[in-house]
Amino acid sequence: MSFDSSAPVDVVGVGFGPSNLALAIAISEHNEQADPADRITASFVEKQLRFGWHRGMLLPGTTMQISFLKDLATQRDVCSEFSFLKYLSDRGRLTDFINQQSFFPTRLEFHDYLEWAAGKVDLPVTYGAEVNSVTWSGDTFEVKVSDSRSVKGRNVVLAGGLRAKVPDGVRLGQRVFHNHRLLQHLQELPPLQHQRLVVVGAGQSAAEVAAYLHESYPDAEIHAVFGKYGYTPADDSPYANRIFDPDGVVDFHQSSEELRAQLLSYHRGTNYSAVDPPLIEELYRREYGERVSGRRRLFVRGASEMSSVRETDTGVAVRVTHRPSQGVDDLDCDAVVFATGFEPTGLGDLLGPLADACDVDDKGRPVVDRDYRVATSGKIAGGIYLQGNTEHTHGLTSTLLSNLAVRSGELVESFVATKRSQATAERAVHTGDARTEGEKNLVYQSL
């Protein structure tokens, strides 16, 4: 379903990944029960041609790191028609899934769930529409997309997702790439000449890539390079996981800047540069078994760094430096995969010049209210909401799936409250309660 640009909607969603998909579901379910005056109109634009979530990392056998109960809707509404359990029932696999006795579906199955939900939601979504600009006209936002069409809305929700992060100076190409589109890059990779692949990074994705390449290229050496001495186990313990609870978000937002930094530092091991222990143990077993057999293919090179990388006519020339000894190995490789994480898309990239109207802290990060609305110091009456780029204000759930259902409900509550305030202000203007143009403007700017 595509958008109708003839009239402004209450909410324009920029991006349609899991975050704004969960929001679309929350809006739809709210509208089913709300009074007509409180119903929210919405339209979404997405640059991909169809729904997709990290397709390049849908590696066989990899599982989610969160419970299936942290789906798009359950923590907001256990009776939702968009729950993972409803999906299993529709697919005829509910009993089979229960018999697995696991809370963690495969990544492939969870992606199928997301696609199922995206196909089921009834709000307009325009795919293949990359946003060119977002402007404020005085009463609405205008979101212009790549084909010169536009959609107007009283609020915008930015879910621009994450962008791949690689070390400074690295030039990406056919043989040097980020893991985000791993499967596609491997399909396009020329035949291996050196039978040697390098993976840079120490997190879950890096370990998964190393394991997958080791299985998929049985004649090739796999070199895993990272600065730690070894992979760090992810902290998935029950108490540590409270940092992802909805109450954890409340606690984090009301904390001081100093305490927020401490909490992020304490719990980085739940999300960053950390690997599930069973995968660590599996990689160690493989490497040790090869030492025993005498045929080494897996080399986990801890306390090391890639000090240079250069594409050649036949592959990639890589220099790996062991940091304690400063010993150097020069490797001729067929490809280098940087599994070095992501960073949030900046407000400037999403809003263009309109980003200058947003308040920032002393580190240049957006100031974000509890309801995920960016502070604009009255420069813009409409709401700019963020799904992502709020780790500094809302904690570690900002870029994760853990809190999507609850966050979406909170966003809807904010939209409804804003809509009611706007209706009250308009009634005041029309009935003469605001007697001058200056007073009228003050009423609108207070929204």
C-alpha positions as CSV (number, residue, x, y, z in Angstrom):
1,M,0.0,0.0,0.0
2,S,1.4,3.4,-0.9
3,F,0.9,6.8,0.6
4,D,-1.7,9.4,-0.3
5,S,0.1,12.8,-0.2
6,S,-3.1,14.8,-0.6
7,A,-3.6,15.4,3.1
8,P,-1.2,15.4,6.1
9,V,-1.2,12.4,8.5
10,D,-0.5,12.4,12.2
11,V,2.7,10.4,11.8
12,V,5.2,9.9,9.0
13,G,7.6,7.0,9.7
14,V,11.0,7.2,8.0
15,G,12.2,3.7,7.6
16,F,10.3,0.5,8.0
17,G,12.5,-2.0,9.8
18,P,11.5,-3.8,13.0
19,S,11.2,-0.5,15.0
20,N,8.7,1.2,12.8
21,L,7.0,-2.1,12.0
22,A,6.3,-2.5,15.7
23,L,5.0,1.1,15.8
24,A,2.7,0.5,12.8
25,I,1.3,-2.5,14.7
26,A,0.8,-0.4,17.9
27,I,-1.0,2.3,15.9
28,S,-3.2,-0.2,14.2
29,E,-4.2,-1.9,17.4
30,H,-4.7,1.4,19.1
31,N,-7.1,2.6,16.3
32,E,-9.2,-0.5,16.6
33,Q,-10.2,0.4,20.1
34,A,-9.9,4.2,20.2
35,D,-12.5,6.9,19.9
36,P,-12.5,8.4,16.4
37,A,-11.0,11.7,17.7
38,D,-8.0,9.8,19.2
39,R,-7.2,7.6,16.2
40,I,-3.8,8.1,14.6
41,T,-3.2,8.3,10.9
42,A,0.2,7.2,9.7
43,S,2.2,6.5,6.6
44,F,5.7,5.0,6.3
45,V,8.4,5.2,3.7
46,E,11.2,2.7,3.2
47,K,14.2,2.7,0.8
48,Q,14.3,-1.1,0.5
49,L,12.2,-2.6,-2.3
50,R,10.6,-5.0,0.2
51,F,10.8,-5.7,3.9
52,G,14.1,-7.1,5.1
53,W,16.1,-7.2,8.3
54,H,19.9,-8.0,8.1
55,R,19.3,-10.5,5.3
56,G,23.0,-10.7,4.7
57,M,23.5,-12.3,8.1
58,L,20.8,-14.9,8.0
59,L,23.4,-17.6,8.5
60,P,22.2,-21.2,8.8
61,G,21.7,-22.3,12.4
62,T,22.3,-18.9,14.0
63,T,19.8,-18.1,16.7
64,M,18.3,-15.0,18.2
65,Q,19.9,-13.6,21.4
66,I,16.5,-12.6,22.9
67,S,13.5,-14.5,23.9
68,F,10.7,-14.9,21.3
69,L,8.5,-13.2,23.9
70,K,10.3,-10.0,23.2
71,D,8.6,-9.8,19.8
72,L,6.8,-6.9,18.2
73,A,3.8,-6.8,20.4
74,T,3.6,-9.3,23.4
75,Q,5.0,-7.1,26.1
76,R,2.6,-4.4,25.1
77,D,-0.4,-6.6,24.6
78,V,-0.3,-10.3,25.3
79,C,-3.5,-10.8,23.2
80,S,-2.0,-9.2,20.1
81,E,-2.7,-10.7,16.7
82,F,0.9,-9.9,15.9
83,S,2.7,-12.0,18.5
84,F,5.3,-14.6,17.7
85,L,3.0,-17.2,19.1
86,K,0.2,-16.1,16.7
87,Y,2.7,-16.3,13.8
88,L,3.6,-19.9,14.8
89,S,0.0,-20.8,15.0
90,D,-0.6,-19.4,11.5
91,R,2.4,-21.2,10.1
92,G,1.2,-24.5,11.7
93,R,4.4,-24.9,13.9
94,L,3.2,-23.9,17.4
95,T,3.4,-27.5,18.8
96,D,6.7,-28.2,17.0
97,F,8.2,-25.0,18.4
98,I,7.1,-25.9,21.9
99,N,8.7,-29.3,21.6
100,Q,12.1,-27.6,20.9
101,Q,12.0,-26.4,24.6
102,S,13.8,-23.2,23.6
103,F,13.1,-19.5,24.0
104,F,15.4,-18.6,21.1
105,P,14.2,-19.1,17.5
106,T,16.7,-19.2,14.6
107,R,17.4,-15.9,13.0
108,L,15.9,-17.2,9.8
109,E,12.6,-18.0,11.5
110,F,12.4,-14.6,13.3
111,H,13.0,-12.9,10.0
112,D,10.1,-14.9,8.6
113,Y,8.0,-13.7,11.5
114,L,8.9,-10.1,10.8
115,E,8.0,-10.5,7.1
116,W,4.7,-12.1,8.2
117,A,3.9,-9.2,10.4
118,A,4.9,-6.6,7.8
119,G,2.6,-8.3,5.3
120,K,-0.3,-8.3,7.8
121,V,-0.2,-4.7,9.0
122,D,-2.8,-2.5,7.3
123,L,-1.1,1.0,7.4
124,P,0.3,2.4,4.1
125,V,4.0,1.6,3.5
126,T,5.8,2.8,0.4
127,Y,8.9,0.7,-0.5
128,G,11.7,1.8,-2.8
129,A,11.3,5.4,-1.5
130,E,14.5,6.9,-0.2
131,V,14.1,10.1,1.7
132,N,15.7,13.1,0.1
133,S,14.7,15.8,2.6
134,V,12.6,16.6,5.6
135,T,11.3,20.2,6.0
136,W,9.0,22.0,8.3
137,S,6.4,24.3,6.8
138,G,5.0,25.9,9.9
139,D,2.3,23.4,10.6
140,T,3.5,20.1,9.1
141,F,6.6,18.2,8.1
142,E,7.1,17.4,4.4
143,V,9.1,14.3,3.7
144,K,10.3,14.2,0.1
145,V,11.4,10.9,-1.4
146,S,13.6,9.9,-4.4
147,D,10.9,10.0,-7.0
148,S,9.9,13.6,-6.2
149,R,6.8,12.6,-4.3
150,S,6.2,13.8,-0.8
151,V,4.1,13.0,2.2
152,K,3.1,15.5,4.9
153,G,2.7,14.8,8.6
154,R,2.3,16.6,11.9
155,N,5.0,14.3,13.4
156,V,7.9,12.3,12.0
157,V,9.4,9.1,13.5
158,L,13.0,8.5,12.4
159,A,14.0,4.9,12.2
160,G,17.0,5.2,9.9
161,G,18.7,2.2,11.4
162,L,22.4,1.7,11.8
163,R,25.2,2.1,9.4
164,A,28.2,-0.1,9.1
165,K,31.3,1.0,11.0
166,V,34.9,0.2,9.8
167,P,38.3,1.5,11.0
168,D,39.5,4.8,9.6
169,G,41.4,4.5,6.3
170,V,39.7,1.2,5.3
171,R,38.5,1.3,1.7
172,L,35.7,-1.1,1.1
173,G,35.4,-3.1,-2.2
174,Q,34.6,-6.4,-3.7
175,R,37.1,-8.2,-1.5
176,V,37.0,-5.9,1.5
177,F,33.6,-5.5,3.0
178,H,31.5,-5.2,6.2
179,N,29.6,-8.3,7.4
180,H,26.2,-6.5,7.1
181,R,25.7,-8.0,3.6
182,L,27.9,-11.0,4.1
183,L,25.9,-13.5,2.1
184,Q,25.5,-11.2,-0.9
185,H,29.2,-10.3,-0.9
186,L,30.3,-14.0,-0.7
187,Q,28.1,-14.7,-3.8
188,E,29.9,-11.9,-5.7
189,L,33.4,-13.0,-4.5
190,P,35.7,-14.2,-7.3
191,P,37.0,-17.7,-7.0
192,L,39.5,-18.1,-4.2
193,Q,43.1,-18.2,-5.3
194,H,44.9,-18.0,-1.9
195,Q,42.4,-20.1,0.1
196,R,42.6,-17.6,3.0
197,L,39.9,-15.4,4.5
198,V,40.2,-12.9,7.4
199,V,37.5,-11.8,9.8
200,V,38.2,-8.6,11.9
201,G,36.1,-8.2,15.1
202,A,35.5,-9.7,18.5
203,G,31.7,-9.7,18.8
204,Q,28.9,-12.1,18.2
205,S,28.7,-11.4,14.5
206,A,32.4,-11.7,14.1
207,A,32.4,-15.1,15.7
208,E,29.4,-16.2,13.7
209,V,31.1,-15.2,10.5
210,A,34.3,-17.0,11.4
211,A,32.4,-20.2,12.1
212,Y,30.3,-19.9,8.9
213,L,33.3,-19.3,6.7
214,H,35.2,-22.2,8.4
215,E,32.2,-24.5,7.5
216,S,31.5,-23.1,4.1
217,Y,35.1,-23.1,2.7
218,P,36.6,-26.4,3.8
219,D,39.9,-25.8,1.9
220,A,40.5,-22.3,3.2
221,E,42.3,-20.9,6.2
222,I,40.1,-18.6,8.4
223,H,42.0,-16.0,10.4
224,A,40.0,-14.2,13.1
225,V,41.8,-11.0,14.2
226,F,40.9,-8.8,17.2
227,G,42.5,-6.8,19.9
228,K,41.3,-8.8,22.9
229,Y,43.3,-11.9,24.0
230,G,40.2,-14.0,23.4
231,Y,36.5,-13.8,22.7
232,T,34.6,-12.4,25.8
233,P,31.5,-14.3,26.9
234,A,28.2,-12.4,26.6
235,D,26.6,-11.7,30.0
236,D,23.1,-13.2,29.5
237,S,22.4,-13.7,33.2
238,P,18.9,-12.8,34.5
239,Y,19.9,-9.9,36.7
240,A,22.1,-8.3,34.0
241,N,19.3,-8.6,31.6
242,R,17.2,-6.2,33.7
243,I,19.1,-3.4,31.9
244,F,16.8,-4.2,28.9
245,D,13.5,-4.2,30.9
246,P,11.1,-1.4,30.4
247,D,11.7,-0.3,34.0
248,G,15.4,-0.2,33.1
249,V,14.7,2.4,30.4
250,V,12.8,4.5,33.0
251,D,15.7,4.3,35.4
252,F,18.2,5.1,32.8
253,H,16.5,8.2,31.5
254,Q,16.0,9.8,34.9
255,S,19.7,9.1,35.9
256,S,22.4,11.7,35.9
257,E,24.9,11.9,32.9
258,E,27.5,10.4,35.2
259,L,25.3,7.5,36.3
260,R,24.2,6.8,32.7
261,A,27.9,6.4,31.7
262,Q,28.5,4.1,34.6
263,L,25.5,1.9,33.7
264,L,26.6,1.6,30.1
265,S,30.1,0.7,31.2
266,Y,28.8,-1.9,33.7
267,H,26.7,-3.7,31.2
268,R,28.6,-3.4,27.9
269,G,29.2,-7.1,28.1
270,T,25.5,-7.8,27.5
271,N,25.7,-6.4,24.0
272,Y,29.1,-5.1,22.7
273,S,32.1,-7.2,21.7
274,A,30.7,-10.2,23.5
275,V,29.9,-13.7,22.2
276,D,27.6,-16.5,23.3
277,P,29.7,-19.0,25.4
278,P,28.6,-22.1,23.4
279,L,29.9,-20.5,20.2
280,I,33.2,-19.6,21.9
281,E,33.6,-23.2,23.1
282,E,32.7,-24.5,19.6
283,L,35.4,-22.4,17.9
284,Y,38.0,-23.4,20.5
285,R,37.1,-27.1,19.9
286,R,37.6,-26.6,16.2
287,E,40.9,-24.8,16.6
288,Y,42.2,-27.3,19.1
289,G,41.1,-30.3,17.0
290,E,43.1,-28.9,14.1
291,R,46.1,-28.5,16.3
292,V,45.8,-32.2,17.2
293,S,45.3,-33.3,13.6
294,G,48.1,-31.1,12.3
295,R,46.0,-29.5,9.6
296,R,45.4,-25.9,10.7
297,R,42.6,-23.9,9.1
298,L,41.2,-21.8,11.9
299,F,43.5,-19.3,13.5
300,V,42.1,-17.1,16.3
301,R,44.6,-14.3,16.5
302,G,43.9,-12.5,19.8
303,A,45.8,-9.4,21.0
304,S,46.4,-8.5,17.4
305,E,45.4,-5.9,14.9
306,M,45.3,-5.5,11.1
307,S,48.0,-2.9,10.6
308,S,47.5,-2.7,6.8
309,V,45.1,-3.9,4.2
310,R,45.5,-3.4,0.5
311,E,43.6,-4.9,-2.4
312,T,45.7,-6.5,-5.2
313,D,45.0,-7.9,-8.6
314,T,44.5,-11.4,-7.1
315,G,43.2,-10.7,-3.6
316,V,44.1,-8.7,-0.5
317,A,47.5,-8.1,1.1
318,V,47.0,-8.1,4.8
319,R,49.5,-7.4,7.6
320,V,48.6,-8.7,11.1
321,T,50.6,-7.4,14.0
322,H,50.7,-9.2,17.4
323,R,50.5,-6.3,19.7
324,P,52.4,-7.6,22.7
325,S,55.4,-8.9,20.7
326,Q,55.0,-6.6,17.7
327,G,55.5,-9.7,15.6
328,V,54.2,-9.3,12.0
329,D,52.6,-11.8,9.6
330,D,52.0,-10.8,6.0
331,L,49.1,-12.8,4.5
332,D,47.8,-13.0,0.9
333,C,44.1,-13.3,1.3
334,D,41.0,-13.7,-0.9
335,A,38.8,-11.5,1.2
336,V,38.6,-9.5,4.5
337,V,35.4,-9.2,6.4
338,F,35.0,-6.4,8.9
339,A,32.6,-7.4,11.6
340,T,33.3,-4.2,13.5
341,G,29.8,-3.1,14.5
342,F,27.5,-0.3,13.6
343,E,26.8,3.3,14.5
344,P,23.5,5.2,14.6
345,T,22.6,7.2,11.6
346,G,23.1,10.9,12.5
347,L,20.3,13.4,12.6
348,G,22.0,15.4,9.9
349,D,21.9,12.4,7.6
350,L,18.2,11.9,8.3
351,L,16.9,15.5,8.5
352,G,19.4,17.5,6.5
353,P,19.3,21.3,7.5
354,L,16.3,20.7,9.7
355,A,18.7,19.0,12.2
356,D,19.9,22.4,13.1
357,A,16.6,23.0,14.9
358,C,17.2,20.1,17.2
359,D,18.8,20.6,20.6
360,V,22.1,18.8,21.3
361,D,24.1,18.1,24.4
362,D,27.8,19.1,24.9
363,K,28.8,16.1,23.0
364,G,26.7,16.9,20.0
365,R,24.1,14.2,20.7
366,P,20.4,14.9,20.4
367,V,18.5,15.9,23.6
368,V,15.6,13.4,23.8
369,D,12.6,13.5,26.1
370,R,11.3,10.4,27.9
371,D,8.8,9.8,25.1
372,Y,11.6,9.7,22.5
373,R,10.8,13.2,21.2
374,V,13.7,15.3,20.3
375,A,13.9,18.7,22.1
376,T,13.7,21.6,19.6
377,S,13.3,24.6,22.1
378,G,10.1,25.7,20.5
379,K,11.6,26.1,17.0
380,I,9.3,23.4,15.6
381,A,5.8,22.7,16.9
382,G,5.6,19.2,15.4
383,G,7.3,16.2,17.0
384,I,10.5,14.6,15.8
385,Y,10.7,11.2,17.4
386,L,13.7,8.8,17.4
387,Q,13.8,5.0,17.1
388,G,17.5,4.6,17.6
389,N,20.3,7.0,18.4
390,T,19.0,7.2,22.0
391,E,21.4,5.0,23.8
392,H,22.8,8.0,25.6
393,T,19.3,8.9,26.9
394,H,17.4,5.6,27.1
395,G,20.1,2.9,27.5
396,L,21.2,-0.2,25.7
397,T,17.8,-1.1,24.3
398,S,18.0,1.8,21.9
399,T,19.3,-0.2,18.9
400,L,18.0,-3.6,20.0
401,L,14.7,-5.6,19.6
402,S,14.2,-6.0,23.4
403,N,11.9,-3.1,24.0
404,L,10.2,-2.6,20.7
405,A,6.7,-3.5,21.8
406,V,6.7,-1.3,24.9
407,R,8.4,1.6,23.2
408,S,5.9,1.6,20.4
409,G,3.1,1.8,22.9
410,E,4.8,4.8,24.6
411,L,5.1,6.5,21.2
412,V,1.4,6.0,20.5
413,E,0.5,7.5,23.9
414,S,2.6,10.6,23.1
415,F,1.0,11.0,19.7
416,V,-2.5,10.8,21.2
417,A,-1.6,13.3,24.0
418,T,-0.1,15.7,21.4
419,K,-3.2,15.3,19.2
420,R,-5.5,16.1,22.1
421,S,-3.4,19.2,23.0
422,Q,-3.5,20.4,19.5
423,A,-7.3,20.0,19.3
424,T,-7.6,21.9,22.5
425,A,-5.4,24.7,21.2
426,E,-7.3,24.9,17.9
427,R,-10.6,25.1,19.8
428,A,-9.2,27.9,21.9
429,V,-8.1,29.8,18.8
430,H,-11.4,29.3,17.0
431,T,-13.5,30.4,20.0
432,G,-11.5,33.5,20.5
433,D,-9.7,32.5,23.7
434,A,-6.5,33.5,22.0
435,R,-7.4,37.1,21.1
436,T,-4.3,38.1,19.1
437,E,-2.1,36.6,16.5
438,G,0.8,36.6,18.9
439,E,-1.3,34.7,21.5
440,K,-2.4,32.3,18.8
441,N,1.2,31.6,17.9
442,L,2.1,31.1,21.5
443,V,-0.6,28.5,21.8
444,Y,0.6,26.5,18.8
445,Q,4.3,26.8,19.8
446,S,3.4,25.3,23.3
447,L,2.4,22.0,21.7
